[in-house]
């Protein structure tokens, strides 16, 4: 499954995002902002854990391009905290969905 969507960040920046879903395995989102000078890619990977009775969620995120490099270099703390907050939000929603 692949799709292009318009995402809106909390700061109001609109980003064209490409979603790629491999059912029961992986969700990848990628795109560009700042007139193409910043790229991003995030992946949620599902991996079997504890002998197959549980699933581990692994999240990765990276930025590319000139502005992405500058943001990672000079504001890495915000990138790390934003990535961690996003991951915690996904975990919370996934746990809620399992409880329902």
CORPE-V574502 format. One record per residue. RES is the residue in one letter. NEAR is the number of other C-alpha atoms within 10 Angstrom. D_CENTER is the distance of its C-alpha to the mean C-alpha in Angstrom with 1 decimal. Layout:
<<RES | NEAR | D_CENTER> <RES | NEAR | D_CENTER>>
This chain:
<<X | 8 | 16.7> <X | 12 | 15.4> <X | 10 | 15.2> <X | 13 | 14.8> <X | 13 | 14.0> <X | 10 | 14.4> <X | 14 | 11.9> <X | 12 | 13.4> <X | 8 | 12.2> <X | 7 | 14.3> <X | 6 | 16.6> <X | 8 | 17.4> <X | 10 | 15.9> <X | 14 | 15.5> <X | 17 | 13.2> <X | 14 | 13.8> <X | 20 | 10.8> <X | 17 | 11.4> <X | 18 | 10.2> <X | 16 | 11.6> <X | 15 | 12.4> <X | 11 | 14.8> <X | 9 | 16.3> <X | 9 | 16.4> <X | 12 | 14.6> <X | 16 | 11.2> <X | 18 | 8.5> <X | 19 | 7.1> <X | 19 | 6.1> <X | 19 | 8.1> <X | 20 | 10.7> <X | 20 | 13.1> <X | 17 | 14.7> <X | 12 | 17.9> <X | 8 | 20.0> <X | 13 | 18.2> <X | 13 | 18.6> <X | 18 | 14.9> <X | 19 | 12.3> <X | 16 | 8.6> <X | 17 | 6.7> <X | 17 | 3.6> <X | 19 | 5.4> <X | 18 | 6.7> <X | 17 | 10.4> <X | 16 | 13.4> <X | 14 | 16.4> <X | 12 | 19.9> <X | 11 | 21.2> <X | 8 | 24.7> <X | 7 | 26.7> <X | 9 | 24.5> <X | 7 | 25.2> <X | 10 | 21.7> <X | 13 | 18.1> <X | 12 | 15.8> <X | 18 | 12.0> <X | 12 | 10.5> <X | 18 | 7.0> <X | 13 | 6.8> <X | 16 | 5.7> <X | 15 | 8.7> <X | 20 | 10.7> <X | 17 | 13.9> <X | 15 | 17.1> <X | 12 | 19.7> <X | 16 | 18.0> <X | 19 | 14.8> <X | 17 | 17.2> <X | 14 | 19.2> <X | 17 | 16.4> <X | 16 | 15.3> <X | 11 | 19.1> <X | 10 | 20.4> <X | 11 | 17.8> <X | 13 | 15.9> <X | 12 | 16.6> <X | 12 | 14.7> <X | 17 | 11.6> <X | 13 | 11.9> <X | 11 | 12.9> <X | 12 | 10.1> <X | 17 | 7.5> <X | 15 | 10.1> <X | 12 | 10.7> <X | 13 | 7.4> <X | 17 | 7.8> <X | 12 | 11.4> <X | 12 | 11.1> <X | 15 | 9.5> <X | 13 | 12.3> <X | 11 | 14.8> <X | 12 | 14.4> <X | 12 | 14.5> <X | 11 | 17.6> <X | 10 | 19.1> <X | 9 | 18.8> <X | 7 | 20.6> <X | 7 | 23.3> <X | 5 | 24.1>>
